[in-house]
Amino acid sequence: MATNPRYSNGARRRTIRARWRAIGDPCHICGRPIDYSLGMVTDPRTGRRKPHPMSFVVDEIVPVSHGGDPLDFANTRPAHWI
């Protein structure tokens, strides 16, 4: 099983997340603001923890599956998890 390249260098990925969090840009897909303080929520139906649908995630412009580098800041933008 291949490893996920997004997590092959966790420190760099965390740095990218921290930079976007500090910049505070809106979602690059819908243009709406992102509440960067949102985290995990409990699904009332299953009792499982999952990310809040409107929470922050780092999205790649050129997908990893198409050769994009997930550790290149220029290839990332902030987005909502959903």
N, CA, C and O atoms as a GROMACS GRO file, in nm:
protein
  328
    1MET      N    1   0.085  -0.119   0.000
    1MET     CA    2   0.000   0.000   0.000
    1MET      C    3   0.089   0.125   0.000
    1MET      O    4   0.182   0.134   0.080
    2ALA      N    5   0.061   0.218  -0.088
    2ALA     CA    6   0.140   0.341  -0.100
    2ALA      C    7   0.105   0.436   0.014
    2ALA      O    8  -0.008   0.438   0.063
    3THR      N    9   0.204   0.513   0.056
    3THR     CA   10   0.179   0.612   0.161
    3THR      C   11   0.119   0.738   0.099
    3THR      O   12   0.140   0.767  -0.018
    4ASN      N   13   0.046   0.810   0.179
    4ASN     CA   14  -0.017   0.934   0.135
    4ASN      C   15   0.090   1.043   0.133
    4ASN      O   16   0.146   1.075   0.238
    5PRO      N   17   0.119   1.103   0.016
    5PRO     CA   18   0.224   1.204   0.008
    5PRO      C   19   0.195   1.330   0.090
    5PRO      O   20   0.287   1.405   0.123
    6ARG      N   21   0.069   1.353   0.124
    6ARG     CA   22   0.035   1.470   0.207
    6ARG      C   23   0.098   1.459   0.346
    6ARG      O   24   0.124   1.560   0.411
    7TYR      N   25   0.121   1.336   0.391
    7TYR     CA   26   0.170   1.315   0.526
    7TYR      C   27   0.312   1.259   0.529
    7TYR      O   28   0.360   1.220   0.635
    8SER      N   29   0.378   1.255   0.413
    8SER     CA   30   0.515   1.204   0.410
    8SER      C   31   0.610   1.298   0.484
    8SER      O   32   0.715   1.255   0.532
    9ASN      N   33   0.575   1.425   0.492
    9ASN     CA   34   0.654   1.522   0.568
    9ASN      C   35   0.555   1.603   0.652
    9ASN      O   36   0.513   1.712   0.612
   10GLY      N   37   0.518   1.548   0.766
   10GLY     CA   38   0.417   1.610   0.851
   10GLY      C   39   0.450   1.750   0.896
   10GLY      O   40   0.361   1.834   0.908
   11ALA      N   41   0.579   1.777   0.922
   11ALA     CA   42   0.618   1.911   0.968
   11ALA      C   43   0.591   2.015   0.860
   11ALA      O   44   0.541   2.124   0.891
   12ARG      N   45   0.623   1.984   0.735
   12ARG     CA   46   0.597   2.081   0.627
   12ARG      C   47   0.448   2.101   0.607
   12ARG      O   48   0.404   2.214   0.584
   13ARG      N   49   0.370   1.995   0.616
   13ARG     CA   50   0.225   2.007   0.597
   13ARG      C   51   0.165   2.091   0.710
   13ARG      O   52   0.077   2.174   0.686
   14ARG      N   53   0.211   2.069   0.833
   14ARG     CA   54   0.163   2.150   0.945
   14ARG      C   55   0.201   2.296   0.928
   14ARG      O   56   0.124   2.384   0.965
   15THR      N   57   0.319   2.323   0.873
   15THR     CA   58   0.362   2.461   0.846
   15THR      C   59   0.270   2.526   0.744
   15THR      O   60   0.233   2.643   0.760
   16ILE      N   61   0.234   2.453   0.640
   16ILE     CA   62   0.142   2.506   0.538
   16ILE      C   63   0.008   2.537   0.601
   16ILE      O   64  -0.049   2.644   0.577
   17ARG      N   65  -0.045   2.445   0.682
   17ARG     CA   66  -0.173   2.468   0.751
   17ARG      C   67  -0.164   2.593   0.840
   17ARG      O   68  -0.256   2.675   0.841
   18ALA      N   69  -0.055   2.606   0.913
   18ALA     CA   70  -0.038   2.721   1.003
   18ALA      C   71  -0.031   2.852   0.925
   18ALA      O   72  -0.086   2.953   0.968
   19ARG      N   73   0.037   2.852   0.810
   19ARG     CA   74   0.046   2.974   0.728
   19ARG      C   75  -0.092   3.016   0.679
   19ARG      O   76  -0.127   3.133   0.686
   20TRP      N   77  -0.172   2.920   0.628
   20TRP     CA   78  -0.306   2.955   0.580
   20TRP      C   79  -0.394   3.001   0.695
   20TRP      O   80  -0.474   3.093   0.679
   21ARG      N   81  -0.380   2.937   0.810
   21ARG     CA   82  -0.459   2.977   0.928
   21ARG      C   83  -0.423   3.121   0.967
   21ARG      O   84  -0.512   3.199   1.001
   22ALA      N   85  -0.295   3.158   0.962
   22ALA     CA   86  -0.251   3.294   0.996
   22ALA      C   87  -0.299   3.396   0.893
   22ALA      O   88  -0.334   3.508   0.929
   23ILE      N   89  -0.300   3.357   0.766
   23ILE     CA   90  -0.346   3.447   0.660
   23ILE      C   91  -0.496   3.470   0.671
   23ILE      O   92  -0.544   3.582   0.655
   24GLY      N   93  -0.570   3.363   0.698
   24GLY     CA   94  -0.715   3.375   0.720
   24GLY      C   95  -0.797   3.397   0.595
   24GLY      O   96  -0.906   3.455   0.603
   25ASP      N   97  -0.750   3.354   0.479
   25ASP     CA   98  -0.825   3.372   0.354
   25ASP      C   99  -0.958   3.297   0.357
   25ASP      O  100  -0.973   3.201   0.432
   26PRO      N  101  -1.054   3.342   0.274
   26PRO     CA  102  -1.180   3.268   0.261
   26PRO      C  103  -1.158   3.141   0.178
   26PRO      O  104  -1.051   3.118   0.123
   27CYS      N  105  -1.261   3.060   0.172
   27CYS     CA  106  -1.257   2.936   0.094
   27CYS      C  107  -1.233   2.966  -0.053
   27CYS      O  108  -1.302   3.050  -0.111
   28HIS      N  109  -1.136   2.901  -0.114
   28HIS     CA  110  -1.105   2.929  -0.255
   28HIS      C  111  -1.209   2.868  -0.349
   28HIS      O  112  -1.209   2.899  -0.468
   29ILE      N  113  -1.296   2.783  -0.298
   29ILE     CA  114  -1.398   2.720  -0.383
   29ILE      C  115  -1.527   2.803  -0.385
   29ILE      O  116  -1.578   2.836  -0.492
   30CYS      N  117  -1.578   2.836  -0.265
   30CYS     CA  118  -1.707   2.907  -0.259
   30CYS      C  119  -1.693   3.056  -0.229
   30CYS      O  120  -1.787   3.132  -0.249
   31GLY      N  121  -1.575   3.099  -0.180
   31GLY     CA  122  -1.553   3.240  -0.151
   31GLY      C  123  -1.605   3.286  -0.016
   31GLY      O  124  -1.586   3.401   0.022
   32ARG      N  125  -1.671   3.196   0.058
   32ARG     CA  126  -1.725   3.233   0.190
   32ARG      C  127  -1.615   3.225   0.296
   32ARG      O  128  -1.518   3.152   0.279
   33PRO      N  129  -1.631   3.301   0.404
   33PRO     CA  130  -1.531   3.297   0.511
   33PRO      C  131  -1.521   3.158   0.574
   33PRO      O  132  -1.618   3.082   0.576
   34ILE      N  133  -1.404   3.128   0.626
   34ILE     CA  134  -1.381   3.003   0.697
   34ILE      C  135  -1.364   3.035   0.844
   34ILE      O  136  -1.288   3.125   0.880
   35ASP      N  137  -1.436   2.963   0.929
   35ASP     CA  138  -1.416   2.976   1.074
   35ASP      C  139  -1.302   2.882   1.110
   35ASP      O  140  -1.322   2.762   1.126
   36TYR      N  141  -1.182   2.937   1.122
   36TYR     CA  142  -1.063   2.858   1.146
   36TYR      C  143  -1.060   2.795   1.285
   36TYR      O  144  -0.972   2.714   1.314
   37SER      N  145  -1.155   2.831   1.372
   37SER     CA  146  -1.158   2.774   1.507
   37SER      C  147  -1.240   2.645   1.514
   37SER      O  148  -1.237   2.575   1.615
   38LEU      N  149  -1.314   2.614   1.408
   38LEU     CA  150  -1.396   2.493   1.410
   38LEU      C  151  -1.308   2.368   1.409
   38LEU      O  152  -1.204   2.366   1.344
   39GLY      N  153  -1.351   2.268   1.479
   39GLY     CA  154  -1.274   2.144   1.486
   39GLY      C  155  -1.365   2.024   1.465
   39GLY      O  156  -1.447   2.021   1.373
   40MET      N  157  -1.350   1.927   1.551
   40MET     CA  158  -1.426   1.804   1.541
   40MET      C  159  -1.562   1.820   1.608
   40MET      O  160  -1.577   1.896   1.704
   41VAL      N  161  -1.661   1.746   1.557
   41VAL     CA  162  -1.795   1.740   1.615
   41VAL      C  163  -1.835   1.594   1.625
   41VAL      O  164  -1.779   1.508   1.557
   42THR      N  165  -1.932   1.565   1.710
   42THR     CA  166  -1.983   1.430   1.724
   42THR      C  167  -2.109   1.416   1.643
   42THR      O  168  -2.202   1.495   1.657
   43ASP      N  169  -2.114   1.315   1.556
   43ASP     CA  170  -2.232   1.286   1.475
   43ASP      C  171  -2.339   1.228   1.568
   43ASP      O  172  -2.316   1.123   1.628
   44PRO      N  173  -2.454   1.294   1.581
   44PRO     CA  174  -2.556   1.246   1.675
   44PRO      C  175  -2.614   1.109   1.636
   44PRO      O  176  -2.662   1.036   1.722
   45ARG      N  177  -2.609   1.075   1.509
   45ARG     CA  178  -2.664   0.946   1.465
   45ARG      C  179  -2.572   0.830   1.497
   45ARG      O  180  -2.617   0.723   1.538
   46THR      N  181  -2.441   0.851   1.480
   46THR     CA  182  -2.346   0.741   1.497
   46THR      C  183  -2.262   0.753   1.623
   46THR      O  184  -2.206   0.654   1.670
   47GLY      N  185  -2.253   0.873   1.679
   47GLY     CA  186  -2.170   0.894   1.796
   47GLY      C  187  -2.021   0.907   1.761
   47GLY      O  188  -1.938   0.919   1.850
   48ARG      N  189  -1.989   0.905   1.634
   48ARG     CA  190  -1.848   0.915   1.591
   48ARG      C  191  -1.805   1.061   1.576
   48ARG      O  192  -1.886   1.149   1.544
   49ARG      N  193  -1.677   1.084   1.601
   49ARG     CA  194  -1.620   1.218   1.585
   49ARG      C  195  -1.580   1.236   1.439
   49ARG      O  196  -1.528   1.144   1.376
   50LYS      N  197  -1.605   1.355   1.386
   50LYS     CA  198  -1.566   1.387   1.249
   50LYS      C  199  -1.545   1.538   1.239
   50LYS      O  200  -1.592   1.613   1.325
   51PRO      N  201  -1.474   1.584   1.135
   51PRO     CA  202  -1.453   1.728   1.120
   51PRO      C  203  -1.585   1.802   1.095
   51PRO      O  204  -1.674   1.751   1.026
   52HIS      N  205  -1.597   1.920   1.152
   52HIS     CA  206  -1.714   2.005   1.125
   52HIS      C  207  -1.716   2.032   0.974
   52HIS      O  208  -1.610   2.060   0.917
   53PRO      N  209  -1.832   2.024   0.908
   53PRO     CA  210  -1.838   2.042   0.762
   53PRO      C  211  -1.781   2.176   0.712
   53PRO      O  212  -1.731   2.183   0.600
   54MET      N  213  -1.789   2.280   0.794
   54MET     CA  214  -1.740   2.411   0.750
   54MET      C  215  -1.601   2.443   0.805
   54MET      O  216  -1.555   2.557   0.797
   55SER      N  217  -1.534   2.342   0.861
   55SER     CA  218  -1.400   2.364   0.916
   55SER      C  219  -1.297   2.376   0.803
   55SER      O  220  -1.326   2.349   0.686
   56PHE      N  221  -1.179   2.418   0.841
   56PHE     CA  222  -1.070   2.446   0.749
   56PHE      C  223  -0.994   2.321   0.707
   56PHE      O  224  -0.966   2.233   0.788
   57VAL      N  225  -0.963   2.315   0.578
   57VAL     CA  226  -0.878   2.210   0.523
   57VAL      C  227  -0.790   2.273   0.416
   57VAL      O  228  -0.829   2.370   0.351
   58VAL      N  229  -0.670   2.218   0.399
   58VAL     CA  230  -0.581   2.264   0.292
   58VAL      C  231  -0.614   2.184   0.167
   58VAL      O  232  -0.614   2.061   0.169
   59ASP      N  233  -0.643   2.254   0.058
   59ASP     CA  234  -0.679   2.191  -0.069
   59ASP      C  235  -0.566   2.213  -0.169
   59ASP      O  236  -0.503   2.319  -0.170
   60GLU      N  237  -0.540   2.114  -0.252
   60GLU     CA  238  -0.437   2.128  -0.356
   60GLU      C  239  -0.502   2.179  -0.485
   60GLU      O  240  -0.609   2.132  -0.523
   61ILE      N  241  -0.437   2.273  -0.552
   61ILE     CA  242  -0.485   2.325  -0.680
   61ILE      C  243  -0.466   2.217  -0.788
   61ILE      O  244  -0.562   2.181  -0.856
   62VAL      N  245  -0.346   2.168  -0.802
   62VAL     CA  246  -0.320   2.054  -0.890
   62VAL      C  247  -0.323   1.932  -0.799
   62VAL      O  248  -0.236   1.917  -0.713
   63PRO      N  249  -0.422   1.843  -0.817
   63PRO     CA  250  -0.436   1.728  -0.727
   63PRO      C  251  -0.312   1.640  -0.725
   63PRO      O  252  -0.238   1.631  -0.823
   64VAL      N  253  -0.290   1.576  -0.612
   64VAL     CA  254  -0.178   1.484  -0.597
   64VAL      C  255  -0.187   1.375  -0.704
   64VAL      O  256  -0.085   1.332  -0.758
   65SER      N  257  -0.309   1.330  -0.734
   65SER     CA  258  -0.328   1.224  -0.834
   65SER      C  259  -0.286   1.267  -0.975
   65SER      O  260  -0.265   1.183  -1.062
   66HIS      N  261  -0.273   1.399  -0.996
   66HIS     CA  262  -0.229   1.451  -1.126
   66HIS      C  263  -0.089   1.508  -1.120
   66HIS      O  264  -0.049   1.585  -1.207
   67GLY      N  265  -0.015   1.472  -1.016
   67GLY     CA  266   0.125   1.514  -1.006
   67GLY      C  267   0.149   1.638  -0.924
   67GLY      O  268   0.263   1.685  -0.918
   68GLY      N  269   0.045   1.693  -0.860
   68GLY     CA  270   0.064   1.813  -0.778
   68GLY      C  271   0.141   1.781  -0.651
   68GLY      O  272   0.134   1.671  -0.598
   69ASP      N  273   0.216   1.879  -0.604
   69ASP     CA  274   0.296   1.863  -0.484
   69ASP      C  275   0.216   1.914  -0.364
   69ASP      O  276   0.192   2.034  -0.353
   70PRO      N  277   0.176   1.825  -0.273
   70PRO     CA  278   0.097   1.868  -0.157
   70PRO      C  279   0.179   1.945  -0.054
   70PRO      O  280   0.123   2.002   0.040
   71LEU      N  281   0.311   1.948  -0.072
   71LEU     CA  282   0.397   2.018   0.023
   71LEU      C  283   0.451   2.149  -0.033
   71LEU      O  284   0.541   2.210   0.025
   72ASP      N  285   0.396   2.193  -0.147
   72ASP     CA  286   0.434   2.320  -0.208
   72ASP      C  287   0.326   2.422  -0.175
   72ASP      O  288   0.212   2.408  -0.220
   73PHE      N  289   0.360   2.523  -0.096
   73PHE     CA  290   0.262   2.623  -0.053
   73PHE      C  291   0.188   2.685  -0.172
   73PHE      O  292   0.068   2.712  -0.163
   74ALA      N  293   0.258   2.708  -0.283
   74ALA     CA  294   0.197   2.770  -0.401
   74ALA      C  295   0.090   2.680  -0.464
   74ALA      O  296   0.007   2.729  -0.541
   75ASN      N  297   0.090   2.552  -0.433
   75ASN     CA  298  -0.009   2.459  -0.489
   75ASN      C  299  -0.126   2.435  -0.394
   75ASN      O  300  -0.208   2.346  -0.418
   76THR      N  301  -0.134   2.512  -0.286
   76THR     CA  302  -0.240   2.492  -0.188
   76THR      C  303  -0.324   2.617  -0.170
   76THR      O  304  -0.280   2.728  -0.197
   77ARG      N  305  -0.447   2.595  -0.125
   77ARG     CA  306  -0.539   2.703  -0.091
   77ARG      C  307  -0.628   2.654   0.024
   77ARG      O  308  -0.647   2.534   0.039
   78PRO      N  309  -0.682   2.746   0.103
   78PRO     CA  310  -0.774   2.705   0.209
   78PRO      C  311  -0.913   2.675   0.152
   78PRO      O  312  -0.956   2.737   0.055
   79ALA      N  313  -0.981   2.580   0.214
   79ALA     CA  314  -1.116   2.544   0.170
   79ALA      C  315  -1.194   2.493   0.290
   79ALA      O  316  -1.136   2.463   0.395
   80HIS      N  317  -1.325   2.482   0.272
   80HIS     CA  318  -1.409   2.416   0.374
   80HIS      C  319  -1.393   2.266   0.359
   80HIS      O  320  -1.372   2.216   0.248
   81TRP      N  321  -1.403   2.194   0.469
   81TRP     CA  322  -1.387   2.049   0.468
   81TRP      C  323  -1.490   1.981   0.380
   81TRP      O  324  -1.459   1.884   0.310
   82ILE      N  325  -1.612   2.032   0.382
   82ILE     CA  326  -1.720   1.969   0.305
   82ILE      C  327  -1.695   1.980   0.156
   82ILE      O  328  -1.776   1.933   0.077
   0.00000   0.00000   0.00000
